[in-house]
């Protein structure tokens, strides 16, 4: 049965791979862990990857965590990102230090997953340090990357307030705008990030506008 599942997990048809991953999680078998971890790093279909992660969470952490952690050193961005995602679902906080090694990963998708995973696993005594590490990434990437970072900082609550305030005075305009947009989200977690960025941009423009003499005298 094990070999049949191993073969099915790499079948050309994604529906077969999905059913195989479901079967692997329904009746967990530590003998399948290596295959599940490997397939997570190369599987092209999102739904199959998600099912592979679920299957790994159904297997005892003592069998899965060491193998998943090893993927964090992979040269494949997908393997690193999926390993981080799986660790967040397993929820073992003892791996937190390994996760922080990827907070500044050069691949945006890996970094975004590391931010989310770190927020999920951070010990209470490490929250302030995590906020500072995340704030160092302000201004990075496109709108989606920046949204992910702002959400991660917002999830840290008051611990992120001071580092975001400091970043608002950065020499970098991109960092200042991103920091101000993040503050908007911290004050309004349900707010739209694009609107928050535009508000931050307008505020920055107004702060830099020349002051008319008659306005200054009022």
GUMARTI-516945 format. One record per residue (C-alpha): residue number from 1; residue in one letter; chain; x, y negated, z. Coordinates in steps of 0.02 Angstrom, whole numbers. Layout:
residues N
+-----+------+-----+--------+--------+--------+
! seq ! type ! mol !     xx !     yy !     zz !
+-----+------+-----+--------+--------+--------+
! NUM !    A !   A !      X !      Y !      Z !
...
+-----+------+-----+--------+--------+--------+
***
This chain:
residues 218
+-----+------+-----+--------+--------+--------+
! seq ! type ! mol !     xx !     yy !     zz !
+-----+------+-----+--------+--------+--------+
!   1 !    X !   A !      0 !      0 !      0 !
!   2 !    X !   A !    142 !   -120 !     44 !
!   3 !    X !   A !    226 !    -99 !   -125 !
!   4 !    X !   A !     59 !   -121 !   -213 !
!   5 !    X !   A !     34 !   -290 !   -126 !
!   6 !    X !   A !    213 !   -343 !   -163 !
!   7 !    X !   A !    184 !   -308 !   -347 !
!   8 !    X !   A !     15 !   -397 !   -346 !
!   9 !    X !   A !     90 !   -553 !   -264 !
!  10 !    X !   A !    194 !   -582 !   -420 !
!  11 !    X !   A !     61 !   -532 !   -548 !
!  12 !    X !   A !     39 !   -646 !   -700 !
!  13 !    X !   A !   -144 !   -678 !   -656 !
!  14 !    X !   A !   -164 !   -805 !   -515 !
!  15 !    X !   A !   -329 !   -726 !   -460 !
!  16 !    X !   A !   -238 !   -562 !   -428 !
!  17 !    X !   A !   -104 !   -654 !   -330 !
!  18 !    X !   A !   -238 !   -744 !   -229 !
!  19 !    X !   A !   -325 !   -580 !   -184 !
!  20 !    X !   A !   -158 !   -503 !   -137 !
!  21 !    X !   A !   -116 !   -648 !    -21 !
!  22 !    X !   A !   -289 !   -633 !     58 !
!  23 !    X !   A !   -262 !   -447 !     85 !
!  24 !    X !   A !    -90 !   -480 !    161 !
!  25 !    X !   A !   -168 !   -597 !    288 !
!  26 !    X !   A !   -318 !   -487 !    323 !
!  27 !    X !   A !   -206 !   -343 !    377 !
!  28 !    X !   A !    -41 !   -425 !    427 !
!  29 !    X !   A !    115 !   -321 !    399 !
!  30 !    X !   A !    287 !   -386 !    453 !
!  31 !    X !   A !    360 !   -287 !    309 !
!  32 !    X !   A !    279 !   -413 !    191 !
!  33 !    X !   A !    351 !   -569 !    271 !
!  34 !    X !   A !    504 !   -584 !    159 !
!  35 !    X !   A !    396 !   -569 !      4 !
!  36 !    X !   A !    267 !   -693 !     68 !
!  37 !    X !   A !    401 !   -820 !    110 !
!  38 !    X !   A !    487 !   -798 !    -58 !
!  39 !    X !   A !    324 !   -813 !   -154 !
!  40 !    X !   A !    280 !   -972 !    -58 !
!  41 !    X !   A !    436 !  -1053 !   -127 !
!  42 !    X !   A !    400 !  -1010 !   -309 !
!  43 !    X !   A !    210 !   -993 !   -322 !
!  44 !    X !   A !    143 !  -1121 !   -449 !
!  45 !    X !   A !    -41 !  -1114 !   -397 !
!  46 !    X !   A !    -92 !  -1224 !   -250 !
!  47 !    X !   A !   -231 !  -1110 !   -190 !
!  48 !    X !   A !   -119 !   -957 !   -192 !
!  49 !    X !   A !     16 !  -1053 !    -95 !
!  50 !    X !   A !   -113 !  -1102 !     35 !
!  51 !    X !   A !   -168 !   -921 !     53 !
!  52 !    X !   A !     14 !   -866 !     70 !
!  53 !    X !   A !     34 !   -990 !    212 !
!  54 !    X !   A !   -123 !   -923 !    294 !
!  55 !    X !   A !    -58 !   -746 !    279 !
!  56 !    X !   A !    105 !   -797 !    362 !
!  57 !    X !   A !     12 !   -879 !    507 !
!  58 !    X !   A !    -78 !   -714 !    536 !
!  59 !    X !   A !     87 !   -622 !    563 !
!  60 !    X !   A !    177 !   -633 !    733 !
!  61 !    X !   A !    287 !   -789 !    741 !
!  62 !    X !   A !    435 !   -684 !    795 !
!  63 !    X !   A !    434 !   -607 !    623 !
!  64 !    X !   A !    391 !   -761 !    520 !
!  65 !    X !   A !    474 !   -913 !    599 !
!  66 !    X !   A !    658 !   -862 !    573 !
!  67 !    X !   A !    625 !   -820 !    391 !
!  68 !    X !   A !    527 !   -979 !    359 !
!  69 !    X !   A !    661 !  -1084 !    444 !
!  70 !    X !   A !    791 !  -1013 !    327 !
!  71 !    X !   A !    695 !  -1090 !    181 !
!  72 !    X !   A !    729 !  -1265 !    247 !
!  73 !    X !   A !    905 !  -1246 !    178 !
!  74 !    X !   A !    844 !  -1195 !      6 !
!  75 !    X !   A !    901 !  -1291 !   -148 !
!  76 !    X !   A !    719 !  -1282 !   -207 !
!  77 !    X !   A !    613 !  -1431 !   -157 !
!  78 !    X !   A !    455 !  -1326 !   -164 !
!  79 !    X !   A !    530 !  -1196 !    -49 !
!  80 !    X !   A !    579 !  -1329 !     78 !
!  81 !    X !   A !    411 !  -1416 !     68 !
!  82 !    X !   A !    309 !  -1257 !     82 !
!  83 !    X !   A !    415 !  -1195 !    227 !
!  84 !    X !   A !    380 !  -1358 !    319 !
!  85 !    X !   A !    195 !  -1342 !    284 !
!  86 !    X !   A !    194 !  -1164 !    349 !
!  87 !    X !   A !    287 !  -1214 !    507 !
!  88 !    X !   A !    157 !  -1349 !    540 !
!  89 !    X !   A !     20 !  -1217 !    527 !
!  90 !    X !   A !    112 !  -1094 !    640 !
!  91 !    X !   A !    128 !  -1234 !    768 !
!  92 !    X !   A !    286 !  -1176 !    856 !
!  93 !    X !   A !    358 !  -1334 !    932 !
!  94 !    X !   A !    526 !  -1253 !    962 !
!  95 !    X !   A !    567 !  -1283 !    777 !
!  96 !    X !   A !    545 !  -1472 !    789 !
!  97 !    X !   A !    732 !  -1510 !    781 !
!  98 !    X !   A !    746 !  -1414 !    617 !
!  99 !    X !   A !    603 !  -1515 !    545 !
! 100 !    X !   A !    685 !  -1682 !    585 !
! 101 !    X !   A !    834 !  -1634 !    477 !
! 102 !    X !   A !    720 !  -1660 !    326 !
! 103 !    X !   A !    639 !  -1826 !    374 !
! 104 !    X !   A !    755 !  -1914 !    251 !
! 105 !    X !   A !    758 !  -1779 !    117 !
! 106 !    X !   A !    793 !  -1854 !    -55 !
! 107 !    X !   A !    639 !  -1767 !   -128 !
! 108 !    X !   A !    483 !  -1869 !    -91 !
! 109 !    X !   A !    367 !  -1719 !    -75 !
! 110 !    X !   A !    483 !  -1635 !     48 !
! 111 !    X !   A !    502 !  -1794 !    150 !
! 112 !    X !   A !    314 !  -1822 !    155 !
! 113 !    X !   A !    285 !  -1645 !    217 !
! 114 !    X !   A !    423 !  -1666 !    346 !
! 115 !    X !   A !    340 !  -1824 !    411 !
! 116 !    X !   A !    172 !  -1738 !    433 !
! 117 !    X !   A !    251 !  -1584 !    510 !
! 118 !    X !   A !    358 !  -1683 !    630 !
! 119 !    X !   A !    207 !  -1781 !    692 !
! 120 !    X !   A !    115 !  -1617 !    721 !
! 121 !    X !   A !    257 !  -1535 !    817 !
! 122 !    X !   A !    346 !  -1678 !    907 !
! 123 !    X !   A !    366 !  -1653 !   1096 !
! 124 !    X !   A !    298 !  -1798 !   1199 !
! 125 !    X !   A !    472 !  -1852 !   1254 !
! 126 !    X !   A !    530 !  -1865 !   1072 !
! 127 !    X !   A !    390 !  -1974 !   1003 !
! 128 !    X !   A !    483 !  -2139 !   1017 !
! 129 !    X !   A !    636 !  -2069 !    928 !
! 130 !    X !   A !    526 !  -1997 !    791 !
! 131 !    X !   A !    442 !  -2166 !    767 !
! 132 !    X !   A !    612 !  -2248 !    744 !
! 133 !    X !   A !    666 !  -2115 !    619 !
! 134 !    X !   A !    506 !  -2136 !    519 !
! 135 !    X !   A !    519 !  -2325 !    521 !
! 136 !    X !   A !    689 !  -2310 !    437 !
! 137 !    X !   A !    594 !  -2245 !    284 !
! 138 !    X !   A !    479 !  -2396 !    268 !
! 139 !    X !   A !    481 !  -2467 !     93 !
! 140 !    X !   A !    523 !  -2300 !     14 !
! 141 !    X !   A !    439 !  -2230 !   -139 !
! 142 !    X !   A !    276 !  -2261 !   -230 !
! 143 !    X !   A !    104 !  -2298 !   -157 !
! 144 !    X !   A !     67 !  -2115 !   -114 !
! 145 !    X !   A !    233 !  -2093 !    -25 !
! 146 !    X !   A !    208 !  -2253 !     72 !
! 147 !    X !   A !     30 !  -2204 !    119 !
! 148 !    X !   A !     95 !  -2040 !    191 !
! 149 !    X !   A !    225 !  -2129 !    295 !
! 150 !    X !   A !    101 !  -2257 !    360 !
! 151 !    X !   A !    -20 !  -2118 !    409 !
! 152 !    X !   A !    120 !  -2028 !    500 !
! 153 !    X !   A !    171 !  -2184 !    595 !
! 154 !    X !   A !    -10 !  -2224 !    636 !
! 155 !    X !   A !    -32 !  -2050 !    709 !
! 156 !    X !   A !    105 !  -2088 !    835 !
! 157 !    X !   A !      0 !  -2227 !    909 !
! 158 !    X !   A !     77 !  -2357 !   1024 !
! 159 !    X !   A !    247 !  -2274 !   1015 !
! 160 !    X !   A !    263 !  -2338 !    836 !
! 161 !    X !   A !    207 !  -2517 !    870 !
! 162 !    X !   A !    375 !  -2592 !    916 !
! 163 !    X !   A !    471 !  -2514 !    771 !
! 164 !    X !   A !    339 !  -2570 !    647 !
! 165 !    X !   A !    346 !  -2746 !    720 !
! 166 !    X !   A !    535 !  -2747 !    702 !
! 167 !    X !   A !    522 !  -2688 !    521 !
! 168 !    X !   A !    403 !  -2832 !    485 !
! 169 !    X !   A !    553 !  -2948 !    503 !
! 170 !    X !   A !    666 !  -2848 !    387 !
! 171 !    X !   A !    771 !  -2932 !    253 !
! 172 !    X !   A !    687 !  -2817 !    126 !
! 173 !    X !   A !    522 !  -2880 !     56 !
! 174 !    X !   A !    467 !  -2702 !     18 !
! 175 !    X !   A !    498 !  -2650 !    198 !
! 176 !    X !   A !    406 !  -2802 !    267 !
! 177 !    X !   A !    253 !  -2771 !    157 !
! 178 !    X !   A !    250 !  -2586 !    200 !
! 179 !    X !   A !    269 !  -2623 !    386 !
! 180 !    X !   A !    127 !  -2750 !    383 !
! 181 !    X !   A !     16 !  -2629 !    287 !
! 182 !    X !   A !     56 !  -2496 !    415 !
! 183 !    X !   A !      5 !  -2613 !    554 !
! 184 !    X !   A !   -162 !  -2641 !    467 !
! 185 !    X !   A !   -189 !  -2453 !    465 !
! 186 !    X !   A !   -139 !  -2437 !    647 !
! 187 !    X !   A !   -274 !  -2564 !    690 !
! 188 !    X !   A !   -400 !  -2487 !    570 !
! 189 !    X !   A !   -363 !  -2301 !    545 !
! 190 !    X !   A !   -509 !  -2281 !    425 !
! 191 !    X !   A !   -452 !  -2426 !    317 !
! 192 !    X !   A !   -396 !  -2411 !    136 !
! 193 !    X !   A !   -208 !  -2413 !    114 !
! 194 !    X !   A !   -212 !  -2504 !    -52 !
! 195 !    X !   A !   -314 !  -2644 !     29 !
! 196 !    X !   A !   -192 !  -2648 !    175 !
! 197 !    X !   A !    -46 !  -2670 !     54 !
! 198 !    X !   A !   -134 !  -2813 !    -36 !
! 199 !    X !   A !   -174 !  -2899 !    128 !
! 200 !    X !   A !      8 !  -2881 !    181 !
! 201 !    X !   A !     67 !  -2949 !     14 !
! 202 !    X !   A !    -48 !  -3100 !     25 !
! 203 !    X !   A !      4 !  -3135 !    203 !
! 204 !    X !   A !    187 !  -3129 !    153 !
! 205 !    X !   A !    154 !  -3248 !      9 !
! 206 !    X !   A !     65 !  -3371 !    123 !
! 207 !    X !   A !    205 !  -3364 !    251 !
! 208 !    X !   A !    328 !  -3413 !    116 !
! 209 !    X !   A !    220 !  -3551 !     42 !
! 210 !    X !   A !    283 !  -3730 !     56 !
! 211 !    X !   A !    197 !  -3837 !    188 !
! 212 !    X !   A !    116 !  -3999 !    126 !
! 213 !    X !   A !    153 !  -4153 !    229 !
! 214 !    X !   A !    -30 !  -4193 !    259 !
! 215 !    X !   A !    -58 !  -4012 !    317 !
! 216 !    X !   A !     90 !  -4019 !    435 !
! 217 !    X !   A !     25 !  -4180 !    515 !
! 218 !    X !   A !   -143 !  -4104 !    560 !
+-----+------+-----+--------+--------+--------+
***
